Amino acid sequence: MGNRFPARERFADGAQFIDGRLRPGTSGRTHAVVDPATGEELLTYELAGAADVDAAVAAALAAYPGWAGATPGERSDALHRFAAVLADRATEFAEAESAQCGKPIKLSTEFDVPGTVDNAAFFAGAARHLEGASAGEYSGDHTSYVRREPIGVIGSIAPWNYPLQMAAWKILPAIAAGNTIVLKPSELTPFTSLMFAQAAQEAGIPDGVINIVNGAGADAGERLVGHPDVAMTSFTGSTAVGRRVAEIATATVKRLHLELGGKAPFLVFDDADLEAAVQGAVAGSLINTGQDCTAATRAYVQRPLYDAFVSAVAALMETVRLGDPFAPSTDMGPLISHAHRDRVAGIVDRARGYARVVTGGSAPDSDDLHGDGLDSDDPRDDAPEGAHVARVRLAGGAYYRPTLVVDAAQDSEIVQSEIFGPVLVVLPFDSDDEGIRLANDTPYGLAASVWSRDVYRTGRATREIKAGCVWVNDHIPIISEMPHGGYKSSGYGKDMSAYSFEEYTQVKHVMYDNTAAVRKDWHRTIFGDRL
């Protein structure tokens, strides 16, 4: 059991990728990357400080004229090669992602890596289709047109829950549009962002176009957001940190894109396919151990289906195989850290005072953890060779059982706060009006889903729910061709799709005089008939 990713060998030269090479950070502080599945150290590296951010921004600034000056076709060709390199390295990327995040290898293999490759392929094509407005004579004897231009150096900050996909979402639209970039991933999960930059280099993307700094938010992150040579900031993370990012960016009048927290409603009407809704709720709430901004976190179920829904969800949750991320049949891995598990557990424990935990609500015993060679029905003394060692190692992981909560009030912490763990709260509603009102009744608006066989019902709900993405009879699928971004306190701006180019480009109006006249008609406004 356990991960097989050789982190120490892979990053022996350091965990900063600046101007085309790995190097150590210079902050004077180190960080230990811990395997969430076992609590064992994978790598200790030197964190980036302000000097490393300055060096990365300088490299991006130096690379900008050449990359911005490349033709769309040249950038497209480079991104096609990049997508091919990512596809060739799929197994390596999946193992690294599961090692640092603790997510099941089947999730990394079937979701994270293919999504990243597809995103690269999409932006390879989209790079050729950056367009301004059509030219025209809008003011007498003048011809106007609009140029769409890159912004410059982009400073991006990404979270730890999907490090590889977040690197892709931040980097690909930015460089497809002709920008260069400095990305700061979470210091908890540095591996795949570094590998992503190395793959770009292998594909022929010039040094300095993509730079990675791994450092703490208070040091590297704040320096990056406030850097005078960074023209635009893109941040994905919590709403609280997003407010701090906005405060710093505003002081230097930067363009800003924020993808923040979520608390996705899962709205089940009484004509829904109950079995499909139950499957969708469990999968949608437990994907990536619930560490997903779009995860189904609060299910509102119309009263005729409520009791059956709760019973079926609880039963299905209890079948989920929790354990070794590298076991192919594991369904759910650990949370990212013990500190995060304590936070999730604290919210659930406080909820016991005002709600009921139907199933879960605790860390599992090591005997309940799943993994290769751990599932023998024989007594422990007769278990397969290595099972004892494996169980001892898994006992150090940050595991938390799939959790179902009912009888909570709408204004309670567990309904209103982003938990970022494998916790689903289910509440009943009576009328359609009430269900839609409850779905909208949090500060967040990133994603939602509605479940019904009635197209008029779903049509109304998709119109009235305030969220950047609303699924109908499904929850979670994301595609490269469609935008991803929030309403309300979930932020503004879009990742993915051609809409993301609005974040990473600026438009310029160019107007030509067609008369060659020395004195223009409008000059009379100034000079009258004197000249």
ZAMARGU-4260 file (C-alpha; in steps of 0.2 Angstrom, whole numbers, plus 5000, padded with zeros to 4 digits):
<rodrens>
0) 5000/5000/5000 | 5005/5018/5000 | 5011/5030/4987 | 5025/5027/4975 | 5030/5044/4970
5) 5049/5048/4972 | 5047/5066/4979 | 5064/5068/4986 | 5073/5062/4970 | 5061/5072/4959
10) 5064/5089/4968 | 5081/5087/4975 | 5086/5104/4967 | 5072/5113/4976 | 5053/5116/4974
15) 5054/5133/4965 | 5053/5133/4946 | 5059/5150/4940 | 5065/5154/4923 | 5066/5136/4918
20) 5075/5128/4932 | 5071/5121/4949 | 5080/5130/4964 | 5078/5131/4982 | 5068/5145/4991
25) 5077/5158/5000 | 5065/5163/5014 | 5076/5153/5027 | 5061/5143/5032 | 5056/5125/5027
30) 5040/5115/5025 | 5037/5097/5026 | 5024/5089/5014 | 5015/5076/5023 | 5006/5061/5015
35) 4988/5063/5021 | 4985/5045/5020 | 4998/5040/5033 | 5005/5056/5041 | 5022/5052/5035
40) 5034/5065/5028 | 5036/5065/5009 | 5047/5080/5006 | 5054/5094/5016 | 5058/5109/5005
45) 5064/5127/5007 | 5050/5139/5006 | 5049/5154/4994 | 5051/5172/5001 | 5049/5189/4993
50) 5066/5188/4984 | 5060/5172/4975 | 5044/5180/4970 | 5054/5195/4963 | 5065/5183/4953
55) 5050/5174/4946 | 5041/5190/4941 | 5057/5197/4933 | 5058/5181/4923 | 5040/5182/4918
60) 5042/5200/4913 | 5058/5196/4903 | 5048/5182/4894 | 5033/5193/4890 | 5038/5202/4874
65) 5043/5187/4865 | 5028/5176/4871 | 5015/5190/4868 | 5023/5193/4851 | 5021/5175/4845
70) 5007/5172/4833 | 4991/5164/4839 | 4996/5149/4829 | 5013/5148/4837 | 5005/5148/4854
75) 4992/5135/4849 | 5006/5124/4842 | 5015/5125/4858 | 5000/5121/4868 | 4995/5106/4858
80) 5013/5099/4861 | 5010/5103/4880 | 4994/5093/4880 | 5003/5078/4872 | 5017/5079/4885
85) 5004/5079/4899 | 4995/5064/4891 | 5011/5055/4890 | 5015/5058/4908 | 4997/5054/4914
90) 5002/5040/4926 | 5016/5050/4934 | 5004/5065/4937 | 4991/5054/4944 | 5003/5046/4957
95) 5010/5063/4962 | 4993/5070/4964 | 4987/5056/4975 | 5003/5056/4985 | 5002/5074/4990
100) 4983/5075/4991 | 4978/5058/4998 | 4964/5057/4984 | 4960/5040/4977 | 4971/5035/4963
105) 4956/5031/4952 | 4950/5049/4955 | 4967/5056/4950 | 4968/5044/4935 | 4950/5046/4929
110) 4946/5064/4933 | 4960/5075/4938 | 4973/5071/4924 | 4961/5068/4909 | 4953/5085/4914
115) 4969/5093/4914 | 4974/5086/4897 | 4957/5091/4890 | 4959/5109/4896 | 4976/5110/4888
120) 4969/5104/4871 | 4955/5116/4872 | 4966/5131/4875 | 4977/5125/4861 | 4963/5127/4850
125) 4955/5143/4858 | 4972/5152/4856 | 4968/5154/4838 | 4951/5162/4841 | 4955/5178/4851
130) 4945/5191/4842 | 4940/5209/4844 | 4924/5218/4837 | 4922/5219/4818 | 4929/5235/4810
135) 4917/5248/4805 | 4913/5266/4802 | 4904/5272/4817 | 4909/5290/4817 | 4908/5298/4800
140) 4925/5298/4791 | 4933/5286/4804 | 4936/5267/4804 | 4936/5259/4821 | 4941/5242/4827
145) 4945/5233/4843 | 4961/5224/4848 | 4961/5211/4861 | 4978/5211/4869 | 4987/5201/4884
150) 4988/5210/4900 | 5006/5206/4905 | 5013/5196/4920 | 4999/5187/4929 | 5001/5182/4947
155) 4990/5167/4952 | 4986/5158/4968 | 4979/5141/4969 | 4972/5130/4983 | 4977/5112/4988
160) 4961/5102/4984 | 4965/5100/4965 | 4983/5106/4963 | 4985/5100/4945 | 4968/5105/4938
165) 4970/5122/4947 | 4987/5125/4939 | 4979/5121/4922 | 4964/5133/4925 | 4976/5147/4930
170) 4990/5145/4918 | 4982/5139/4902 | 4970/5153/4898 | 4983/5166/4903 | 4997/5159/4892
175) 4985/5155/4878 | 4981/5174/4877 | 4999/5179/4877 | 5002/5183/4895 | 5016/5176/4906
180) 5013/5170/4924 | 5019/5166/4941 | 5009/5154/4950 | 5009/5151/4969 | 5001/5134/4973
185) 4997/5129/4991 | 5013/5125/5000 | 5004/5109/5006 | 5004/5102/4988 | 5018/5108/4977
190) 5022/5092/4967 | 5011/5093/4952 | 5012/5112/4949 | 5031/5110/4947 | 5028/5095/4936
195) 5016/5105/4925 | 5029/5119/4922 | 5042/5106/4918 | 5030/5098/4905 | 5027/5115/4897
200) 5046/5117/4896 | 5048/5100/4888 | 5034/5105/4875 | 5045/5120/4870 | 5036/5134/4879
205) 5050/5146/4883 | 5058/5148/4900 | 5050/5162/4910 | 5033/5160/4903 | 5028/5149/4917
210) 5035/5151/4935 | 5031/5142/4951 | 5034/5149/4968 | 5030/5138/4983 | 5029/5148/4999
215) 5017/5153/5013 | 5003/5165/5009 | 5009/5179/5021 | 5026/5179/5013 | 5026/5174/4995
220) 5007/5176/4992 | 5005/5194/4998 | 5021/5199/4989 | 5015/5191/4973 | 4998/5200/4974
225) 5006/5217/4978 | 5020/5216/4966 | 5021/5232/4955 | 5025/5222/4940 | 5011/5210/4941
230) 4997/5217/4931 | 4983/5205/4936 | 4979/5193/4950 | 4969/5177/4949 | 4965/5169/4966
235) 4955/5153/4970 | 4952/5149/4989 | 4942/5154/5003 | 4931/5169/5004 | 4940/5176/5019
240) 4957/5175/5011 | 4949/5182/4995 | 4945/5197/5004 | 4963/5200/5009 | 4969/5197/4991
245) 4956/5210/4985 | 4962/5222/4998 | 4980/5221/4992 | 4976/5220/4974 | 4965/5236/4975
250) 4980/5246/4983 | 4990/5243/4966 | 4974/5245/4955 | 4976/5227/4948 | 4964/5217/4938
255) 4957/5204/4949 | 4948/5187/4947 | 4942/5178/4962 | 4935/5160/4963 | 4930/5158/4981
260) 4920/5147/4993 | 4904/5137/4989 | 4890/5129/4998 | 4881/5120/4984 | 4862/5117/4986
265) 4855/5100/4980 | 4837/5103/4977 | 4826/5087/4975 | 4808/5090/4969 | 4795/5077/4973
270) 4794/5070/4955 | 4813/5067/4955 | 4820/5050/4951 | 4824/5045/4969 | 4837/5032/4965
275) 4847/5044/4954 | 4846/5058/4966 | 4852/5047/4980 | 4867/5042/4970 | 4870/5060/4964
280) 4870/5066/4982 | 4882/5053/4989 | 4894/5055/4974 | 4892/5074/4974 | 4895/5076/4992
285) 4910/5064/4994 | 4920/5067/4979 | 4938/5072/4984 | 4932/5068/5002 | 4921/5083/5000
290) 4935/5095/4998 | 4927/5103/4982 | 4920/5121/4981 | 4905/5114/4971 | 4902/5098/4981
295) 4884/5095/4986 | 4884/5100/5004 | 4865/5104/5008 | 4851/5094/5001 | 4834/5101/5001
300) 4821/5087/4998 | 4803/5090/4995 | 4794/5082/5010 | 4785/5067/5001 | 4803/5060/4996
305) 4812/5066/5012 | 4812/5051/5023 | 4816/5038/5009 | 4830/5050/5003 | 4838/5051/5020
310) 4837/5032/5023 | 4844/5028/5006 | 4858/5041/5007 | 4863/5034/5024 | 4864/5016/5018
315) 4874/5021/5003 | 4886/5031/5013 | 4890/5016/5024 | 4895/5006/5009 | 4909/5019/5004
320) 4926/5011/5005 | 4938/5023/5015 | 4956/5020/5015 | 4973/5018/5005 | 4972/5031/4991
325) 4983/5019/4980 | 4971/5004/4982 | 4962/5005/4965 | 4945/5000/4974 | 4946/5014/4987
330) 4931/5026/4985 | 4937/5040/4997 | 4954/5045/5004 | 4958/5056/5019 | 4956/5074/5022
335) 4971/5085/5017 | 4978/5086/5035 | 4975/5082/5053 | 4972/5101/5056 | 4959/5101/5043
340) 4951/5085/5050 | 4950/5094/5067 | 4941/5108/5059 | 4928/5097/5050 | 4925/5087/5066
345) 4923/5103/5076 | 4909/5109/5065 | 4900/5092/5065 | 4903/5090/5084 | 4895/5107/5087
350) 4880/5102/5076 | 4876/5088/5088 | 4869/5101/5100 | 4856/5107/5088 | 4855/5093/5074
355) 4856/5074/5072 | 4870/5064/5065 | 4863/5050/5055 | 4879/5041/5050 | 4897/5045/5051
360) 4903/5060/5062 | 4919/5053/5067 | 4936/5046/5062 | 4936/5028/5057 | 4945/5014/5067
365) 4960/5008/5058 | 4951/4991/5056 | 4938/4999/5045 | 4950/5006/5033 | 4951/4999/5015
370) 4966/4994/5005 | 4975/4981/4995 | 4978/4965/5006 | 4968/4973/5021 | 4951/4965/5018
375) 4954/4947/5023 | 4939/4939/5033 | 4952/4929/5042 | 4958/4934/5060 | 4971/4947/5060
380) 4985/4935/5064 | 4981/4926/5047 | 4979/4942/5037 | 4989/4944/5021 | 5008/4948/5023
385) 5010/4966/5025 | 4993/4970/5031 | 4998/4974/5049 | 5011/4986/5043 | 4999/4994/5031
390) 4985/4996/5045 | 4998/5004/5056 | 5003/5016/5043 | 4985/5021/5038 | 4981/5024/5056
395) 4991/5040/5055 | 4980/5047/5041 | 4968/5061/5042 | 4953/5050/5038 | 4935/5055/5042
400) 4919/5045/5039 | 4906/5050/5027 | 4893/5060/5037 | 4875/5063/5035 | 4866/5077/5046
405) 4848/5080/5048 | 4836/5091/5058 | 4847/5107/5057 | 4840/5124/5056 | 4843/5134/5040
410) 4853/5148/5049 | 4864/5135/5058 | 4883/5134/5056 | 4883/5117/5047 | 4870/5124/5034
415) 4878/5141/5031 | 4897/5138/5033 | 4908/5130/5020 | 4914/5114/5028 | 4925/5107/5015
420) 4923/5089/5021 | 4913/5073/5018 | 4897/5080/5026 | 4880/5082/5019 | 4865/5091/5027
425) 4848/5086/5022 | 4833/5097/5025 | 4814/5096/5020 | 4804/5108/5010 | 4786/5109/5005
430) 4783/5121/4991 | 4793/5125/4976 | 4794/5143/4981 | 4801/5137/4998 | 4814/5126/4990
435) 4821/5139/4979 | 4821/5152/4993 | 4831/5140/5004 | 4843/5135/4990 | 4848/5154/4988
440) 4849/5157/5007 | 4867/5157/5010 | 4881/5170/5006 | 4888/5158/4992 | 4883/5156/4974
445) 4896/5145/4965 | 4886/5129/4960 | 4869/5120/4963 | 4859/5106/4956 | 4840/5103/4953
450) 4832/5086/4952 | 4815/5084/4943 | 4807/5076/4928 | 4797/5092/4925 | 4806/5103/4912
455) 4795/5118/4918 | 4800/5115/4936 | 4819/5114/4932 | 4818/5128/4920 | 4811/5140/4933
460) 4824/5133/4946 | 4839/5136/4935 | 4833/5154/4931 | 4830/5158/4949 | 4844/5150/4958
465) 4859/5162/4961 | 4874/5152/4956 | 4887/5152/4942 | 4883/5134/4937 | 4867/5124/4939
470) 4866/5106/4935 | 4849/5097/4931 | 4848/5079/4936 | 4867/5078/4940 | 4880/5086/4951
475) 4899/5089/4948 | 4903/5087/4930 | 4914/5101/4923 | 4919/5103/4905 | 4933/5114/4897
480) 4920/5122/4885 | 4909/5130/4898 | 4913/5144/4911 | 4916/5140/4929 | 4914/5155/4942
485) 4903/5161/4955 | 4889/5174/4961 | 4888/5183/4977 | 4902/5179/4990 | 4908/5165/4978
490) 4918/5178/4969 | 4918/5185/4951 | 4926/5181/4934 | 4927/5164/4925 | 4939/5150/4924
495) 4939/5138/4908 | 4930/5141/4892 | 4932/5156/4880 | 4924/5166/4893 | 4940/5165/4903
500) 4949/5176/4890 | 4939/5191/4897 | 4950/5189/4913 | 4966/5188/4904 | 4965/5201/4890
505) 4961/5219/4888 | 4953/5228/4874 | 4959/5243/4864 | 4949/5254/4853 | 4959/5259/4837
510) 4952/5273/4826 | 4958/5278/4809 | 4954/5295/4801 | 4949/5291/4783 | 4950/5309/4776
515) 4968/5314/4776 | 4961/5332/4780 | 4971/5343/4791 | 4956/5351/4798 | 4943/5339/4804
520) 4925/5343/4805 | 4925/5342/4824 | 4939/5355/4826 | 4925/5368/4823 | 4921/5364/4841
525) 4937/5372/4847 | 4941/5384/4833 | 4925/5389/4826 | 4927/5396/4808 | 4943/5406/4812
530) 4955/5394/4803
</rodrens>
